[in-house]
Structure formats: structure tokens, C-alpha cells
Amino acid sequence: MKSVLFNTHDLVLVITIYQCLLFALFLITFKKGRRVSNNLLALFLLAHAAISLDILVWFGAAFHSFIEQHLPNAFFILRIGHWAEAPLLLFYVRSLVYKGPFFKKTDYLYFIPFAIALLDYIFNWFILSPELKNNFLANYSLSTESIQSRLVYLFREVFRTALGVMCLIEIRRYQAHIKNEFADVEDIDLKWLKLLVVGFLGLRISAVVVSLSLISLYEFHISLNTELMGLTGNYVFLLLLSLLIYSSLNSTQVFSGIEAKHEELANAPPPPTTKEIEEITLYMATQKPYLNHRLRLETFAKGTSLSPRRVSFVINRHFGKNFFEFINSYRIQESKNLLADSSKADLTMLEVMTKVGFNSKATFNTLFKSLVGQTPSQFRREHSK
């Protein structure tokens, strides 16, 4: 017997489900890296596979009939994926940006909607008789749903959107902290994850609009093209998923992590001592650690008698800079010495940049112009005569 289960739009969902399952399996079994992060990303992908399959079950006309006849319990159970994927993405982001524990006991609260949805499925669908299930499915349409159900869907999408905003906040916090631990930030790839989080956030906002549109259509008879928005979301998610797979496979070290600070210190640290200030100053003058292209706070601290946290505190409090600004101010001064030295006139700008510890020409030029008020080329022309 020949029958068509999927149309073109359905195939987008089928491909999405296949990619989610395949990449999740890869993350769990093969991919090296942070095991917790890989497992969280795999669970996030499995949740999205459930979401895509749920859409296919309800809105794929031929497939809907097939499932209704052979597997009616598949209705509603897949909807719990909507409640799971948002917390999983949040915890995935946290697992990347924090070195230590990123999960608190109160974070279990994010899974309460998931648990409620699961219990609702069990008691309001799974235990029903086959006759009641068949009768419900035979008479079901979007127009027959209650206002309570529509409000639950709206809350679900608002909940997912709120957690998406929290993902962005975590990334912004990471961006604010890395300059206290790294002298070079261009190698820390934030762009792909930020793009994905923004993309998923956009899809969730779109889902909120769809939920509001369904309420306006069936409760207030104001019509909007929700079908087009839904189809667009399916295609956009497939593109985001492809980007996620490509970026993950090509990123050897995306994040180095910062310390999670769930509790503030009870007492403020003591102010920098003269000895600490002199030790850091002498270390910079004699050992020139800033010439190290991949200098980190931990590496720097090993050259002193201070802990990384103490070094960061002294630099912040006494010198009025974060670690990134402190190290690169020395690099800029070193580059000024080279550019003003007529015997080094044969050095190219790239060679000067490399000699003083910079990895990025853009960072070098930006910082030089910011601190000196001239471009490196302008400074050389004016001072090497």
C-alpha cells in the first residue's frame, strides 16, 4: 500500500527530529569535552525532538490520522518537551560559563511546570479508555479548546521566553567577568552561543505572539495568520539547529568558565598592601609576563606569591583596572617603545603587535587609539623621526 504521510512542510520537522536525535546520540557517546555540558545539550535536543514530533502529530494531516489509529497515547505526552527545553538550555549555558557548581536547589523550581504537565497527561489522558480518546480526537480542533487551555499555552511560551532572557543575562555576566581573568578575549568565542540564544529567544517570542493570536481569533474573532508564523518557526529552528551542530563541532574551546558566586563573602577582603602592590609592579617590570600571548590570571598569579583572586582584587582596587586593561596597558606602552625606536623601523605593524603580546590586530589598533589618541601608524610617523 502506498500512502503519503508527510508533505514538504512535514519533512522539515522530520529532518529536525532526525538531526536532534543523531546529534544528541553523538554528544552522549562520542564527543569529548565537558560531560555535563554535553549531556545537558543532548537533553535539550531530545526535548526539541519531542516538540517537533508533537507538532507533526497534531498538524501533519496524514500522520495525525496514522497516530490516531495506531498510537493514541502519543497525543499530549510530547507536549511536556515544551516545558523541559527552556530550563535545559539555561542550565547548558550556565554549565559553559561557570567553572564550579552552577545548579542550586531552588533551580528545581524551573521543572515544576514540567512535572505538572506530566501528571496532567497521566491523569487526564493516559488513563482514559480508548473509546474516550477516540471520541475526543474525532471531535478535536483548535476552535474547540477552552480558554483555560489557551491561557496555559500562553503561560508556557511566556515561561520559555523568560528563561531565554535569563540565558542572555548569564552570557552578559560572563562577558563582564572574563576581562578580570583574561588578557586576550578574542579567542573566547561567545558569538555562536549568543546567536543561538537570541535565535531561540526570537522563536519563543514568536510563539507568544501565536498564542495571543489564537486567543484573539477564537475568543475575540480577530484573525491573524498563525499558520504562517508556525511554519516559519519550524524552518528557522532547523537553521538554528544546523548552526548549533556546525558551531559545536568546530569549537575546540568555547568557554573557560568563571567562578559561580551564589553567595557573597561575609567579610570584605582587606585592602591591598604595599608589599602586594610592589610585588605585582616588580613582576611586571622584570619578568614582563604581558608578552605571553595567552596570558591568564591563573598563569600570572603563579609568578607571584598571591592567589589569582587576590591578584585580581589588587589590580582592580589599586590600579583601577580589570586584568584585561592592566595587562594591555603594558603591552601598549611596550609597543610605543618599539614604534618610537628608529632602529626598529623595519618591523612591520604585525611584527610589533606580536612582539608585545597581542593576538588580534583589531584589538591592538582599538586599544592603542583609545589609550594613546593616535593610531599605531600615526604614532610611528610622529615619533620615529
C-alpha positions as CSV (number, residue, x, y, z in Angstrom):
1,M,0.0,0.0,0.0
2,K,1.3,3.4,-1.0
3,S,0.4,6.4,1.1
4,V,1.9,9.8,1.7
5,L,2.4,10.5,5.4
6,F,4.4,13.8,5.1
7,N,4.1,16.8,2.9
8,T,7.0,19.3,2.3
9,H,6.5,21.2,5.5
10,D,6.2,18.0,7.5
11,L,9.6,16.9,6.1
12,V,11.2,20.0,7.7
13,L,10.0,18.6,11.1
14,V,11.2,15.1,10.2
15,I,14.7,16.3,9.3
16,T,14.7,18.4,12.5
17,I,13.8,15.3,14.6
18,Y,16.4,13.2,12.9
19,Q,19.2,15.8,13.4
20,C,18.2,16.3,17.1
21,L,18.3,12.6,17.8
22,L,21.5,12.0,15.9
23,F,23.4,14.9,17.4
24,A,22.1,14.0,20.9
25,L,23.5,10.5,20.5
26,F,26.8,11.9,19.3
27,L,27.1,14.2,22.3
28,I,26.3,11.4,24.8
29,T,28.6,8.7,23.3
30,F,31.4,10.3,21.2
31,K,32.1,14.0,21.7
32,K,34.9,14.9,24.0
33,G,34.7,17.9,26.3
34,R,32.6,18.8,29.4
35,R,30.5,15.8,30.1
36,V,27.8,17.7,32.0
37,S,27.5,20.3,29.2
38,N,27.3,17.7,26.6
39,N,24.6,15.8,28.4
40,L,22.6,18.9,29.0
41,L,22.8,19.9,25.4
42,A,21.8,16.3,24.4
43,L,18.7,16.5,26.7
44,F,17.9,19.9,25.2
45,L,18.0,18.4,21.7
46,L,15.8,15.5,22.8
47,A,13.3,17.9,24.2
48,H,13.2,19.7,20.9
49,A,12.8,16.4,19.0
50,A,9.7,15.8,21.2
51,I,8.4,19.3,20.4
52,S,8.9,18.8,16.6
53,L,7.3,15.4,16.8
54,D,4.4,16.9,18.8
55,I,3.8,19.5,16.1
56,L,3.9,16.7,13.5
57,V,1.5,14.5,15.4
58,W,-1.1,17.3,15.8
59,F,-0.7,19.2,12.5
60,G,0.6,16.7,10.0
61,A,-2.8,15.7,8.5
62,A,-1.9,12.2,7.3
63,F,0.5,11.5,10.1
64,H,-2.1,12.7,12.6
65,S,-4.6,10.0,11.3
66,F,-1.9,7.4,11.4
67,I,-1.0,8.1,15.1
68,E,-4.7,8.4,16.0
69,Q,-5.3,4.8,14.7
70,H,-2.1,3.1,16.0
71,L,-0.7,5.1,18.9
72,P,-3.2,7.5,20.5
73,N,-1.2,7.8,23.7
74,A,1.4,9.8,21.7
75,F,-1.0,12.7,21.9
76,F,-0.2,15.2,24.7
77,I,2.8,13.3,26.1
78,L,5.2,15.1,23.7
79,R,3.9,18.5,24.8
80,I,6.0,18.1,28.0
81,G,9.0,18.8,25.9
82,H,8.0,22.4,25.7
83,W,8.3,22.7,29.5
84,A,11.7,20.9,29.6
85,E,13.7,22.6,26.9
86,A,13.8,26.1,28.4
87,P,15.3,25.1,31.7
88,L,17.7,22.7,29.9
89,L,19.0,25.5,27.7
90,L,19.5,27.7,30.7
91,F,21.5,25.0,32.6
92,Y,23.5,24.3,29.4
93,V,24.5,28.0,29.2
94,R,25.4,28.0,32.9
95,S,27.5,24.8,32.6
96,L,29.6,26.5,30.0
97,V,30.2,29.9,31.7
98,Y,30.8,28.6,35.2
99,K,33.8,26.6,36.4
100,G,32.2,25.2,39.5
101,P,28.7,24.3,40.6
102,F,26.1,26.1,38.6
103,F,23.0,24.3,39.9
104,K,21.2,25.4,43.1
105,K,18.4,23.7,45.0
106,T,16.0,26.4,44.1
107,D,16.6,25.7,40.4
108,Y,14.4,22.6,40.7
109,L,11.5,25.1,40.7
110,Y,12.0,25.5,37.0
111,F,10.9,21.9,36.5
112,I,7.7,22.3,38.4
113,P,5.7,23.1,35.2
114,F,7.3,20.0,33.6
115,A,6.1,17.8,36.5
116,I,2.6,19.3,36.4
117,A,2.4,18.7,32.7
118,L,3.4,15.1,33.1
119,L,0.9,14.5,35.8
120,D,-1.8,16.2,33.8
121,Y,-1.0,13.8,30.9
122,I,-1.2,10.8,33.1
123,F,-4.5,11.6,34.8
124,N,-6.3,13.4,32.1
125,W,-5.3,11.4,29.0
126,F,-3.2,8.2,29.6
127,I,-5.7,6.5,31.9
128,L,-8.7,7.3,29.8
129,S,-10.4,4.5,28.0
130,P,-9.7,4.0,24.2
131,E,-13.3,5.0,23.5
132,L,-13.0,8.4,25.2
133,K,-9.6,9.0,23.5
134,N,-11.1,8.2,20.1
135,N,-14.1,10.4,20.7
136,F,-12.0,13.3,21.8
137,L,-9.7,13.1,18.8
138,A,-12.5,12.7,16.4
139,N,-14.1,16.0,17.5
140,Y,-10.9,17.9,18.3
141,S,-9.9,21.1,16.6
142,L,-8.2,24.3,17.7
143,S,-11.5,26.0,17.9
144,T,-12.8,23.5,20.5
145,E,-10.1,24.2,23.0
146,S,-11.1,26.0,26.2
147,I,-9.9,29.5,27.2
148,Q,-8.1,27.8,30.1
149,S,-6.1,25.7,27.7
150,R,-5.2,28.7,25.6
151,L,-4.0,30.6,28.7
152,V,-1.9,27.6,29.8
153,Y,-0.2,27.7,26.3
154,L,0.3,31.4,26.7
155,F,1.9,31.0,30.1
156,R,4.1,28.2,28.7
157,E,5.5,30.4,26.0
158,V,6.0,33.4,28.4
159,F,7.8,31.0,30.8
160,R,10.1,29.8,28.0
161,T,10.7,33.4,26.9
162,A,11.6,34.4,30.4
163,L,14.2,31.6,30.7
164,G,15.6,32.7,27.3
165,V,16.1,36.2,28.7
166,M,17.9,34.6,31.7
167,C,20.3,32.8,29.3
168,L,21.2,36.2,27.8
169,I,21.8,37.6,31.2
170,E,24.2,34.7,32.1
171,I,26.2,35.4,28.9
172,R,26.3,39.1,29.6
173,R,27.6,38.4,33.1
174,Y,30.3,36.1,31.6
175,Q,31.3,38.9,29.2
176,A,31.6,41.3,32.2
177,H,33.8,38.9,34.2
178,I,36.2,37.5,31.6
179,K,38.2,40.7,31.4
180,N,39.1,40.1,35.1
181,E,40.7,36.8,34.2
182,F,42.0,37.0,30.6
183,A,44.4,39.4,28.9
184,D,43.1,38.3,25.5
185,V,39.4,37.8,24.9
186,E,39.2,37.5,21.2
187,D,39.9,33.7,21.4
188,I,36.9,33.2,23.7
189,D,34.1,32.5,21.2
190,L,30.8,33.9,22.5
191,K,29.2,34.7,19.2
192,W,27.8,31.4,18.2
193,L,26.1,30.7,21.5
194,K,24.9,34.2,21.8
195,L,23.4,34.0,18.3
196,L,21.7,30.7,19.1
197,V,20.2,32.0,22.4
198,V,18.9,35.1,20.6
199,G,17.6,32.9,17.8
200,F,15.7,30.6,20.3
201,L,14.5,33.7,22.2
202,G,13.1,35.0,18.9
203,L,11.3,31.8,18.3
204,R,9.8,31.9,21.8
205,I,8.6,35.5,21.4
206,S,7.1,34.4,18.1
207,A,5.3,31.6,20.0
208,V,3.9,34.1,22.5
209,V,2.5,36.1,19.5
210,V,1.0,32.9,18.1
211,S,-0.6,32.1,21.5
212,L,-2.0,35.6,21.7
213,S,-3.2,35.4,18.1
214,L,-5.1,32.1,18.8
215,I,-6.8,33.8,21.8
216,S,-7.7,36.8,19.7
217,L,-9.0,34.5,16.9
218,Y,-11.2,32.2,18.9
219,E,-12.2,34.4,21.8
220,F,-12.5,37.8,20.1
221,H,-12.7,36.8,16.4
222,I,-9.7,38.8,15.3
223,S,-7.9,36.8,12.7
224,L,-4.1,36.6,12.2
225,N,-2.1,34.3,10.0
226,T,-0.9,32.0,12.8
227,E,-0.2,29.1,10.3
228,L,2.5,31.2,8.5
229,M,4.1,32.1,11.8
230,G,4.2,28.5,12.9
231,L,5.7,27.2,9.6
232,T,8.3,30.0,9.7
233,G,9.3,29.0,13.2
234,N,9.8,25.3,12.0
235,Y,12.2,26.4,9.2
236,V,14.1,28.9,11.5
237,F,14.6,26.2,14.1
238,L,16.0,23.9,11.5
239,L,18.5,26.6,10.5
240,L,19.4,27.2,14.2
241,L,19.9,23.5,14.8
242,S,22.2,23.3,11.8
243,L,24.2,26.2,13.1
244,L,24.4,24.6,16.6
245,I,25.8,21.4,15.2
246,Y,28.3,23.2,12.9
247,S,29.5,25.5,15.7
248,S,29.8,22.8,18.3
249,L,31.8,20.6,16.0
250,N,34.2,23.4,15.1
251,S,34.7,25.0,18.5
252,T,37.5,23.3,20.4
253,Q,37.4,25.6,23.4
254,V,34.4,27.9,23.6
255,F,34.4,28.9,27.2
256,S,36.9,28.7,30.0
257,G,34.4,29.4,32.7
258,I,34.3,31.8,35.7
259,E,33.7,31.0,39.3
260,A,30.0,30.8,40.2
261,K,29.1,33.2,43.1
262,H,25.9,32.0,44.7
263,E,26.8,33.6,48.0
264,E,28.5,36.9,48.7
265,L,31.5,36.8,51.0
266,A,30.6,37.6,54.6
267,N,33.5,40.0,55.1
268,A,35.1,42.3,52.6
269,P,38.8,41.4,51.7
270,P,41.5,43.5,53.3
271,P,42.8,46.4,51.2
272,P,45.9,45.9,49.0
273,T,49.1,46.1,51.0
274,T,52.3,47.9,49.9
275,K,54.1,44.6,49.6
276,E,51.4,43.2,47.3
277,I,51.4,46.3,45.1
278,E,55.2,46.3,44.9
279,E,55.4,42.6,44.1
280,I,53.0,42.9,41.2
281,T,54.7,46.1,39.9
282,L,58.2,44.5,40.1
283,Y,56.9,41.3,38.4
284,M,55.6,43.3,35.5
285,A,58.8,45.3,35.2
286,T,61.3,42.4,35.4
287,Q,59.5,39.4,34.0
288,K,57.2,41.1,31.5
289,P,54.5,38.4,31.7
290,Y,52.4,40.6,29.4
291,L,54.5,39.4,26.4
292,N,52.8,36.0,26.8
293,H,50.2,35.8,24.0
294,R,47.9,33.6,26.1
295,L,48.3,35.1,29.5
296,R,45.6,34.3,32.0
297,L,45.1,35.4,35.6
298,E,45.9,32.0,36.9
299,T,49.2,31.9,34.9
300,F,50.0,35.4,36.1
301,A,49.4,34.6,39.8
302,K,51.8,31.6,39.6
303,G,54.6,34.1,39.1
304,T,53.7,35.8,42.4
305,S,53.1,34.7,45.9
306,L,49.4,35.7,45.6
307,S,46.3,33.8,44.7
308,P,44.5,34.6,41.4
309,R,41.6,36.1,43.3
310,R,43.9,38.3,45.3
311,V,45.8,39.4,42.3
312,S,42.6,40.4,40.6
313,F,41.4,42.3,43.7
314,V,44.7,44.2,44.0
315,I,44.7,45.2,40.3
316,N,41.1,46.3,40.5
317,R,41.4,48.2,43.7
318,H,44.8,49.8,43.5
319,F,45.4,50.2,39.8
320,G,41.7,50.9,38.9
321,K,41.7,48.4,36.0
322,N,40.5,44.9,35.3
323,F,43.0,42.3,34.4
324,F,42.5,42.8,30.6
325,E,43.0,46.6,30.9
326,F,46.0,46.2,33.2
327,I,48.0,43.8,31.0
328,N,47.2,45.5,27.8
329,S,48.2,48.9,29.1
330,Y,51.7,47.4,29.5
331,R,51.5,46.0,26.0
332,I,50.6,49.3,24.6
333,Q,53.5,51.0,26.4
334,E,55.9,48.3,25.0
335,S,54.6,48.9,21.5
336,K,55.1,52.7,21.9
337,N,58.7,52.0,22.8
338,L,59.2,49.8,19.7
339,L,57.4,52.3,17.4
340,A,59.4,55.2,18.6
341,D,62.7,53.3,18.2
342,S,64.3,54.3,14.8
343,S,66.4,51.1,14.9
344,K,63.2,49.1,14.8
345,A,61.7,50.9,11.9
346,D,62.0,47.8,9.7
347,L,59.5,46.0,11.9
348,T,56.0,45.7,10.4
349,M,53.0,46.7,12.4
350,L,52.1,43.0,12.6
351,E,55.5,42.1,14.0
352,V,55.3,44.9,16.6
353,M,51.8,43.7,17.6
354,T,53.1,40.1,18.0
355,K,56.2,41.1,19.9
356,V,54.3,42.9,22.6
357,G,51.8,40.1,23.2
358,F,48.7,40.9,21.1
359,N,46.9,38.2,19.1
360,S,44.5,40.4,17.3
361,K,45.3,43.4,15.1
362,A,41.8,44.8,15.7
363,T,42.3,44.7,19.4
364,F,45.8,46.2,19.2
365,N,44.6,49.1,17.0
366,T,41.5,49.8,19.1
367,L,43.3,49.8,22.4
368,F,46.2,51.8,21.0
369,K,43.9,54.5,19.6
370,S,41.9,54.5,22.9
371,L,45.0,54.9,25.2
372,V,47.3,57.0,23.0
373,G,44.9,59.0,21.0
374,Q,46.5,58.1,17.7
375,T,46.7,55.0,15.5
376,P,50.0,53.0,15.7
377,S,51.0,54.2,12.2
378,Q,50.4,57.9,13.2
379,F,52.4,57.5,16.4
380,R,55.3,55.9,14.5
381,R,55.4,58.7,11.9
382,E,55.4,61.3,14.6
383,H,57.9,59.8,17.0
384,S,60.4,57.9,14.9
385,K,62.0,60.9,13.1
